[in-house]
Amino acid sequence: MAERDRARAYRTKVIGIWFWVLAFISGSTWIAMWHIPTTSVCYFRDVWLLRSLWFQNLAMFDQLKDLDYTTGQQCVLFAVRSMLSLYVAILTGVCVFVSRSAKGIPTANWPGLIVLSVSLLGFLFFWDGFYDQYHGYRAEFTYRTSDSINMLIAKSILRMISVSTLIVVWALQVIGLWHRNERRSDNK
């Protein structure tokens, strides 16, 4: 097996191990938060730093005040979303760290990547929230006032994975650019 194939196999193995460990911990956290006393779980709603682990919690905090969710449900929502975003951030960091030595990363379509990034992040920061007017295929992805807390968490996971993937793509582009510049300087 060539050195490049061994490096790729190593990266795949490390990322796979981290993925499955964090997937198990994520599921355990999701289940455990429903059984932890409400006063402990509510720290994730009441302490700004813990609530801001997932940036959408900050906007949803104001929106949930006017909805019919109980205090315990709100606290579980903020706690699980904050913890899951922390786990996704760890997995993102592992992917970038393990891939830092990867060579041959293809160059992205920079204008397309920039437009995609601005569109996704702009939507998540400014327009994503509770909206019951969507129908059809978009209704499955929007937060609806009739959704259960578990459904809101599940819909949040998709957003977390999207942001994480965007971060990994940008990091790999920077790594690839660095490797290409390093090769050019070696050839001079």
N, C-alpha and C positions, 0 to 999 in steps of 0.2 A: 504494500500500500504506500502510495506516495505521501510525502510530508503534507502536502496540501489536503489530501483526503483525510489524513489522520487529524489535522487541525479542524477540518469541517466536522468530522465525526465527534471530536471532543466538544466542540461548541454545541452541537445538536444534543449530545448527552447531558451536558451541564444545564443547558436551557430547559431540556425536558424534565430533568430531575427537579429543578426549581419550580417549573410550571406545575407539576403534579403535587408537590409539597404545598405550594401556595394555594392551589385549587382545593385541596383537602382542608387547609386552615381556613380558607374563605367560607367554605360550606359550614365548617364547625362554628365559625364566628357568627354566621348568619343565624344558625339554630340557637347558639348559646345566648345571643343578645335578647331573645324572647324570654329567657329563663333567669336572667340576672335581675336583681332588684332595680326597680325603676329609678330610684335615686342615683344609683351608680351609672346607669345608662344615660341618664339625662345630663351628665357632664358633657357629653358630645353635642348636646343641643345648647347648653348654657355657657360653655367656655368657648370663646371665639376661636382660639387657636385650634382646638380639637374639631370644631365645626368646620373650619376652613381647610381641613386636610383634603376635602373635595370641594373645589371652588363653587360648584353649583349649589352646595348647601347654603351658601350665603344668600343667594337670591331666593331659594325655596323657603328659607326661614320666615321671610315676610309673607310669602304666599300661603303657607300652612296655617297661619293664625286665623284666616277667614274660612277655613274648611272644617269639615266635621270629624277630623281625626282626634283621637284621645291623646292626652299627654304622653302616655306610655308608647303609643304607636309612633308619635312624632319623634320621641327619643330614640326608639329602635331604628327608625329610618335614618336619622342623622348618624347614629353610632355605626350601623352596618355600612352605610355609604362611605363614611370617613375611614373605617378600617379597610374596606375593600379597595379604596383608592390608594391607601398606603401599601397594600399588598401588590397592586398593579404597578405602583411606582417602583417597588423593589424588583419585580420581574423585569420592568423596563431597564432599570439600572444594570441588572445582571446581563440582559441581552446586549446592551451597549458595551459593558465591560468585557464580556467574553469575545465580542466581535471587534474589539479595538485593533486586533492584529490581522483581521481579515483583509485579504488582498483581492483585487479583481472585482470590486464592487462597481456595478454599472452606474453610469451617470444618469441622474434623473432629468426629466424635463423640468428645468428650474421654473419657468413661468407657470406651468401647470401645477407644480408642487406648491408654489407660493399662493396661487389662487385657491387651491384646495385647502391649504392651511388657514388662510384668512377667512374663507367661507365657513369652514367647520368651526373654528374657534369663535368667529363672530356670531354665528348662530347659537353656539352653546353659551356664550357670555351674555348676549343681549336679547335673544328672542326665544330661547328655550324655556318653557315653563308649562304651567297647567293651561290646557286649551282643549275644550270639548267640541270645537267646531270642525275638526278634521274628520273626514270620512274616507273610507277606502283603505288603500295600503298604508297611508301615512298615519292613520288612527292607531295602528299597532305600535308605533314608535313614540307617540306623543304621551306626555303625562296627562292623564285625565282625572278629573275630580272624583270620578267613581272608581278609580283603581284602588286595589288593596295596597297595603304597605309593601307586601312581598312583590307585587307587580311593579310598583314604583322602583324598588331595589333592582329587580331584574332589568327594567328598562334603563336604569342607570349604569348597569354593567356594560351594556352596549356602548354607551357614551364614553365610559372609562377606557374600554379597549380601543375605541377610535382615537382618543387623545394619545394613548400610549403608543399605538401604532404610528401615529404621526411623529411622535418624539423619536421613536426608533429609526424611522425613515430619515429624518433630518440628521440624526446622529451618525447614521451610516454614510450619508452623503458627505458629511464633514470628515469622517474617517477616510473615505475613499478619496476625497480631495487632498487630504494630507498625504496619503500614500502616493498619489500621482505627482504631487509636488516634490516629494522625497525622491522618487525615481528620476524626475527631471534634473534635480540637483546632483544626483549621483552620476548621471550621464554627461554632465558638463565637464 
